């Protein structure tokens, strides 16, 4: 079966990726071919776990294959292109101008075009997608998230940044403070944003609700381990179980130590008031993996 293909990490499936994937899909439709996307499992400081990345890619692709990076990283660039042609029936490749492939990242669009001309494989290069004057990239998204710049990250992603974690038991300190939380064991390998408090929206099987998301060292309680937890503005129905998806809507404040539990309790109340005031001005997020309950 002949295919048009795109190959890459597609970390975050940001707006630049979407432009490239749309071009691949359009080209495949024009040729009456299937559009195949070849991608890789998330690596360190990824923007999405694999399931969420694949869900976004499937909005554009007819087929998606996940390759183990260790299986292909030592393949010379011409041999990698040959693998695409022989194993996957690739007759057209779409890529960005900065795309690199093959052992030592020695392959680039010019090399792919030269190789393809001799073997009947067309290579189309999509210009970079610019946002505020610079190309959109996963690296820039990560930089914004490490600084707590949610609006800027959202501009590049075309959606709110998201975290995923399994619900786990906590120390019960949030309940003692009058603001019970859902404690999360965040997915490994996924980038952690700047420590602090965020306005967020949580999704789980059968439910969703806005609230505050906290990630940090809990400096007011140095005897406790670091935490990632969500305080929902309304009592959840049903109670979250299993995996919880947390979309970050706005950064409210950084992590800091308070002189007492009472001072922290008062600050959380102010955070809740501020978060609720911001909510009407922000678009309601769309879940990546968990449907709405209503």
N, C-alpha and C positions, 0 to 999 in steps of 0.2 A: 504494500500500500504506500503510495506516494504522499508526502506530507510537507507542509510548511512548518518550520519550527523556530522557537526561541529558546535560548539556553541561558540560565543565570541563577543566582541566589534569590533574586526578587525579594530581598529582605524588606519587610514592611508593606510590599506591594503599593508603593507610593505613587504619586501622580505621574512621575516620569515613567515608571514601569507600566502604568495603565496606558499611556500614549503608545508605547512600544507594542504592548499586547493588542491594543485595538488595531494597529497597523497590521500585525501578523494575522489577526482574525479576518480583516477586510481582504487582505491579499489571498488568503486561503479560500475565502468565499468566491472571490473573482475567478480563481482557478478551478473551483469545484473540488478542492482538496480539504483534508482534515488539518486543523491547526493543533500542533503538538507543542506543549511546553515542558521542557526538561529542567528540573530544579534540584536543589540539594537540601538535606536536613539543616535546621538552624545551627549556627555555630555560636561562639561566645558573644554575649551582648547583642543577641538578635532582637528584632523588634516585634516578632510574632512567633508563637509556637507553630509547629508544622501544620497542625490541623487547621488553624485559622488562616495561615498563608495559602494552603491548598484551596480552602473555600473561596478566597478572593480570586485566586488565579482561575478557578473553574468558571468564574463569570465570563471569561474571555475564551478559554481553551476548550477544544473538543476532547482533547486527551491530555493527561498530565502524568509524567513519569518522574519518580524521585530516584536520583542517582546518589550512590555513596561517594562522597568527595574523595575518600582514600582510594577508591577503585579507579579514578580517572586522573588524579593530580599528577601522576608520573608519566602520563601518555604524551608523547610529542604532539605538537599542534596539528601537523598534517594527519597523523594517525587518529587524532580525536575527530577531526572532520570526516575522515574515512569511516569511523565508527558510526557517526550520525547518518551517513549516506547508506551504509550497508545494513546496519542493524535496525535503523528506524525509518528507512526509506525517505530520508530528507532530500527534497529537491529544491528547497528554498529556505534561506536563513534570514531572519530579521534580527538586528542587533543595534546597540547604541555605539557612538563613535569611540567611547572609552572601553568598550568590551575587550576583555583579555581572556585567553583560554590556552589550554595545553600546559605542558611541563614548564615551570618557571614563568608562567604567564607570557610565553613567547609569541602566542598568536594574537593577531589584532584584525580589524576589519579589512585592511589592505591585503594582508596575507590570506585571509579567507576568500576575498574576491579573486585573487590570483589563482588560488587552488580551485575555486569553483568554476572559473572560466574554462579550465582544462577538463572538467568532469561533468559539466552540465548542471551545476548547482548555482543558482542565482543567490547573491547576497545583497540585501538592502539595508542601508544604514539610516536609522531614524535620528534626526537632529535632537540634541538634548532639550528637554522641557525646562523652561526657565520660570522661576518664581522670584519676584523682586530682584530680577537682574542676574541671578546665578542659577546654575543647573541644580535641579532637585536631586538629592542623593540620600541614601540611608545614613551616610556619615553625618550629614547636616542635621537630619532628624535626631540622631543620637546626641549630638552636641546640644540641641535645644532641650531635650528631655533631661540631660544631666544638669542643666541650669534651671529646670522647672519652667521652661518657656512653652507652655501648652498651646497657646494660640499659634505660635510660630510652627511648632511641630504639626499641628492640625492643618495648617495651610499647605505643608509639603505632602502630608499623607492623604489629604482629601477626606479625612475622617478624624475622629478623636483617637488619640493613642490608647492602647488597651493593654491590660495585664490580666493574667489568668493564674488561678491558684486553687488548690483543694482546701475545702474548709477543714480546720483543725481545732483542737481544743486550745484555750488560752488560759491565762492566769486569773481571769475574772476581774481584772482591775477596772476595765471600762464599766462594767455593771456597778462596781463599788462607787465609781464617780458619777453614776446616774446616767451614763451614756453607753449602753451595752453595744458590743461590737461583734462582728463576724471575723474571726481570725483566719488568716490564709497562709498556706504554705505555697509560696509563689513558684511557678514553673521554673525549673533550673535552666540556666543558659540564657534567660531573657533579661534584657537590660533593665536595671532598676533606675527609676527617675530620681531626681533630687530628693533627699529626705525632707519630709515635711507633711503638711496637710493639704489635701486637694478636695475640691468639689468634684464629685464623681457620680456615676450611675452604674449600679451593679445589676447583673443578669445571672439567673440560674435556672435550672429546669423548673418551669412552672411559675416563675415570678421575676419581677424586676422592680427596682426602686432607686431613687436618688439618695445621696447621703454624703458623708465625709470619708475620705480614704486617708489613712495615715501610714507612712512608711518611715522607719527610723530606729534609732538606738534606745528610745525611751529614756532620755537622760534624767528625767525627774525621778525615775525608779531604777537606779543603776544595778539593783539586784536582779532585774528581769532581763531576759534576752531581747534582742531586736525583734521588731514586730512589723507585720503588714496586716492591717485590719480595716474593716469598713463599719462605720456607724450609719445605719439607715434612718432616714428621717421619719419613717412610719414603720410600725411593727410588721415584719415580713410575713406574708401569707402566700404560699406555705413557707416554712423555715428553709433557708438555703441549705442544701446538702450537696456533696460532691464538688464538682468544679464550679467556680464562680468567675465570671468575666467582669472586670472592672474597667470602665472607660473613664479616662481622666478629662474632666471638663474645664477646670481652671485650677491654677496654683493659688493657694490662699496664704500660706506662710511657711517659713522654714522651721526645721526642728530645733527646739531649744529647751533648756532646763528651766523649770519653774520652782519657786522657793517652797511650794507646798502643794499637796493634792488639791486643796481648796482653790489655789490660784490657777492650777491647770483646769479644774472644773469650770471656773468662770471663763477662761479663755475658750474652752470648747463650746460653751454656750454662745460666745461671740462668733466663733467660727460657724456654728450652725445658722445663726441669724444672717451672717454675711452670705453664706452659701445659698440659703433659701431666697435671699433677695436677688442673687445673680441668676438663679435658675430660669426665670421667665425670659431673660434676654438671650438665652443660648438655645440653639436647635436641639431638640430631643435626639439622643444618639440612637443608632440602629445597631442591634446586636450582631456580632460576627458569628457566634456559634450557638447562642441560646435564644430561642424565640421569646417573644413577649407573652405575658400571661393574659393579656386583654387585647 
